Amino acid sequence: MSGLANQLESYPWHRALWTSLTRDRTGLVHALLLNGQLGLGKSTFATQLSTMLLCENPNQHSHACGSCKSCRLVSAGTHPDLKRVEPVEEGRVITVDQTRALVEFMTMRPHIAQRKVVILTPAESMNINAANSLLKILEEPPLGNIFILVSHQPAKLPATIRSRCSQIEFKLPPRHDGIDWLQTQKVSVADAAVLLGLAGGAPLRALEMDQTGVIGQREQLLVDLEALRAGTADVVACAARWQKIGAEFSLAWLQRLVADMVKIDMIPQPESFLANHDLACRLQVLGEGLDLKQLYGFADAVSQARDLLASPVDNLLLLEDILIRWFRVPRKITLPTE
Ligand SMILES: [Zn+2]
């Protein structure tokens, strides 16, 4: 079995979808739109599906054999009948030149397989010209060829593209399944539950957070926020630490922590609404007594600071400014009772 096939086996939440989609290999529609939130393994699924569609000898469970010439070429990234289209740089658009090249690719006869397959990901990064150039061939693709579009935000796709595809929705696995799977990836039970919550229930996103040490970094941010309010930490030293962790990362998490403090103040039983529900007690203590309106104002300032990160601004000064503002968020004024 190939490494790719093994990878699919490790995502148990794909199994039902895989079985229903691959029951009849010849009956697959010509354009699929795999959609669902980030961190569910849609791209891996798309690669697996294309490998199976090109495989000369798929097994009885409709998995690629992993050893035929086609499978070996896909694994090496050199299959002449498979094209993967994505932005040249992360966060950039898929251009009209890229989609024109793929239209040309699709209109030529297959080299060694029965069909050609295109994976386009993330589809919402096509600009409008790119999407338009794809429309016609998506409507009338050369017989047998298959488009696999992957989208984390399908609502951002033109309706004309969506309507030409069969939509395959990836849902979040049940929480206990996500936790079980994370444990098979050597994540502790306690961390798995926290990470899955922070990742919005998406197991691969949670695993990535584990591998990048998110829990430890978040802890450092919270410790600094607590110490600043207690007057036992220095703004300059904290800002330097936050910059080392990453200005964008730090401000994004600060936003979530502050949002949770606001929720704790406003909602009677806030636990299920909190992004950081494992920190509910500490956040309650930290936010207790702070003026809610001023806390909102601080949250706005953090949001504006995040926007400023895209401009040529001194991140360290920006972080220092935000932390000074945090230190100065006033407490509620309580009138003395007589
Ligand atoms: Zn094969």
Residues whose N, C-alpha, C, O or C-beta is under 5 A from the ligand:
A	BS01	ZN	C55 E56 N57 A64 C65 G66 S67 C68 C71
